């Protein structure tokens, strides 16, 4: 990299050792400042948003493993609808992800 031509640029005053160790590093300071800004914005957003609005992501996930080693369950096929019907009684389902014949993830909208 070349050094900045503008002598007022904070990067023009920096030496290689400072950059390597992160001391007197304007780039590191800017990155840390941005992280603090994002955290503050999230805190303000969470306080304004309130707890009842919820999160767009699923809060609780349940993994169901299909037992294919048992002779009585080898020929049974389980569909997404079957899982939704049987697991809806535990809470509102956000999504169901099937993984071949190995199992499925049922994601709920609340953690209860």
N, C-alpha and C positions, 0 to 999 in steps of 0.2 A: 504494500500500500504506500501511497505517497502521503506526505504530510500535507495538511491543509495550507493553502496559500494565505488565507486570512489570518493575520496575527491575533485578532480578537476571538477567534474560534478556540474553545477550551481544548480541543484535540491537538492544537498546534503546540501547546505547552507540555504535552505528555511525553514521557520517555518510555522505552520498551520495558524496563524493569517494573515501573508502576503499572503498566497495562497487564503484564504477566501476573503480578501478585494482586492486582485489583485495588491497589492503594492509589489515592488521588486520581481515580479513573472516572472521567465524566460519563463514559458509556455505561459503566456499572451503576453509577448514581442515577442516571436516567432510567435504567431498567428497574431499579429498586423503587424509584419514585412512581413509575407507571404501575408497578405491582401494588403499591400502597393506594394509589388512586382507584384501581379496580376493586380492591378489598373494601375501601370506603364506600364506593358506589354500591357494592353488593350489600353492605350493611344498611345503607340508607334505603335501598330497594326492598330489602327484607323487612325493615321496620315499617315502611309505607305499605307494603304488599299485605302483610298480616299472614297469620298461619292458615286461615281458612281457605285462602285461594288455592293452595296446593302447589304441587310441582308438576311439570309436564312429564317428567320421567316416572317410571314405575317405582313405587316405594318398597314393595316387598316382592320377592321372586321365590317361587317354589319349584324345585326340580323333581320330576317324576321319572324314575328309572323303570324301563320295561324289562321284566325278567324273562329273557329268552332261553335260559338254561333249564327252566322247569318244563317238563313234558306236557303239563296241562295247559300252559299258556303259549306254546310255540305257534299254534295256528290262529291265535286271536289277533285281530287287527284293531287298533285303537285310533280313532279319528280325532281331529281337533274339536269337533262338536261334542264327542263323548267326554273329552276333558273339560270343556266349558260347562256341560250339564252337571258333571259330578263335582266340580270344584267351585261353582258359582255360590254355593251355600257358605263358603268361607270368606266371601267378599267380592266386590266388583272387580272383574277381570279387565286389565288393560290390554293384554295380548297373550297369545299362546304361540310358542315357537316349537315346532316338531323337529326332531333330529333323527331321521331315518327310523330304524327300529330300536334305537338305543334309549330314547327317553324324550322328555319335553320340558320346556320352561313355561310356567304359568306366572305371568306378572300381574300383580294386583295394584290397584290405585291407592290403597291405604295399607298401613302396616299392621292393622289389627287382625 
